[in-house]
Amino acid sequence: MEVCGDWFDVIVVGAGIMGSCTAYEVAKRGHKALLLEKFDFLHHLGSSHGESRTIRATYPEDYYASMVLESYRLWEEAQSEIGYRVLTRTSHFDMGPAANKSLQCAIANCEPNSINARILDRSQLHDMFSGVIQLPEQWIGVETDVGGVIKPTKAVAMFQALAIRRGAVLRDHMEVKDIGRDEAGGGIWVSTASGERFRGRKCVLTVGAWMRKLVKEVSGLDLPIQPLHTTVCYWKIKEGHEDEFSPKAGFPTFASYGEPYVYGTPSMEFPGLIKIAMHGGHPCDPDRRDWASGSGVLVDPVVPWIEQVLLPGSVEAGKPVMKQACLYSMTPDGDFIIDFLGGEFGKDVVVAGGFSGHGFKMGPAVGRILAEMAIDGKVAGFELKQFRLGRFEEDPKGNAKEFEDQVAFHVNP
Ligand SMILES: Cc1cc2nc3c(=O)[nH]c(=O)nc-3n(C[C@H](O)[C@H](O)[C@H](O)COP(=O)(O)OP(=O)(O)OC[C@H]3O[C@@H](n4cnc5c(N)ncnc54)[C@H](O)[C@@H]3O)c2cc1C
């Protein structure tokens, strides 16, 4: 096996948003970072590609708002450093049946996190958002000004460019197959499918939907991370209504709680189209995906939602005009896994996965956390106990929640 080049302080495996932000944060701290990616950089086979991701600070769990707010600051900082924008600020609107427990918890978490929230009933909403959102009976909504749309592929490219600028080494077509202790060098080695071996002090695994496979291979540990194949839908806005759904007209990013959980962004990426999608997917093997079928159950429930919630005649609800495939990496409780791998690797290998369909917005904060874990062995300013690996040994369902699941699993494609 060929031993390659230099010795690195931190070897990051997987160049989606989490790995790219981590490589940047490591390099920013003056340490030597290597980022290895299995496919081409900016490929469309994982979770971090595409046209839009929502950033919002409203969460039913009370531990995400601080990560979102810190990420907001870091998104701005990175944009200033690179000199272009990847985030368009909008307001964010959550809605759903007034009795929905998740929505109630999301609203309750605003004040303690200093998030300015305006709770609106049906009649108060009437004049807002150009009148195109119409709450059904017994529904409420909450508007906050912490919202926005991030361009994912452009954002990953931005962090990769910034990492290179700060001295990181980035290599694609490098599928990591194994990791071991470098007894002679006192660190770890990482070997690839094509026969290279890299050496370093620490390693961070950010391999998204491949996390369960790689960690099993490397350590024998079976992480409960289930890859889901999901589908994003774009719908045609009817002629004359296009401007009403634009960020310029104040249309927000939104999430609609309940069954189905539906989310969307203002019309931006494709003129005349709006993204409205269902939060869910089919369990899959990320290396053997069925691209052809299976999106019906994720599309059909969106049709009545459009008919019920949007101004009649504003969006063509027959069927979506465009669909895009993507991957979620679900944990049983929908919370991230961010921890040291432990076992023979102790604190030398850090794992970060199971971002469960809602991690992108927090990529910059996660990158900061992972860099600190790798370099300092600890993290300042964030409580990470809810992201521990060990929680699944205590209870296979993970963190206890007092509200219902938001992501729908569909077993039959
Ligand atoms: C349709 C959709 C909509 C979403 N909407 C939102 C949203 O609105 N807001 C939000 O915050 N989040 C959202 N998310 C979630 C968010 O996109 C993900 O949480 C995030 O992109 C996960 O990033 P990651 O870096 O962990 O994984 P990935 O982007 O998949 O990166 C992992 C990388 O590791 C590489 N890799 C795998 N195995 C190896 C190996 N052995 N060696 C080397 N490299 C390897 C992969 O090729 C991949 O590039 C959405 C996700 C999807 C799919």
The ligand as an ORCA input file, in Angstrom:
! r2SCAN-3c Opt
* xyz 0 1
  C     -34.330     16.812     -0.104
  C     -33.622     17.299      1.110
  C     -34.011     18.486      1.680
  C     -33.375     18.969      2.809
  N     -33.760     20.158      3.312
  C     -33.081     20.690      4.337
  C     -33.391     21.981      4.765
  O     -34.271     22.643      4.218
  N     -32.669     22.497      5.785
  C     -31.668     21.793      6.386
  O     -31.058     22.319      7.314
  N     -31.353     20.553      5.984
  C     -32.024     19.977      4.978
  N     -31.709     18.748      4.520
  C     -30.698     17.947      5.234
  C     -29.284     18.289      4.834
  O     -29.173     18.493      3.453
  C     -28.357     17.187      5.327
  O     -28.555     17.033      6.732
  C     -26.913     17.485      5.064
  O     -26.703     17.800      3.709
  C     -26.056     16.280      5.459
  O     -24.735     16.542      5.079
  P     -23.593     15.479      5.285
  O     -22.325     16.206      4.994
  O     -23.750     14.791      6.581
  O     -23.869     14.333      4.191
  P     -23.524     14.294      2.624
  O     -23.813     15.567      1.985
  O     -24.171     13.092      2.036
  O     -21.955     14.111      2.610
  C     -21.341     12.875      2.905
  C     -20.215     12.693      1.916
  O     -19.414     11.589      2.303
  C     -18.990     10.929      1.122
  N     -18.566      9.573      1.479
  C     -19.371      8.547      1.819
  N     -18.621      7.455      2.109
  C     -17.332      7.813      1.934
  C     -16.095      7.112      2.047
  N     -16.048      5.829      2.444
  N     -14.947      7.761      1.754
  C     -14.974      9.073      1.367
  N     -16.124      9.781      1.240
  C     -17.280      9.154      1.521
  C     -20.219     10.977      0.239
  O     -19.919     10.732     -1.097
  C     -20.726     12.394      0.510
  O     -20.165     13.308     -0.392
  C     -32.328     18.222      3.390
  C     -31.924     17.019      2.824
  C     -32.556     16.558      1.685
  C     -32.105     15.275      1.076
*
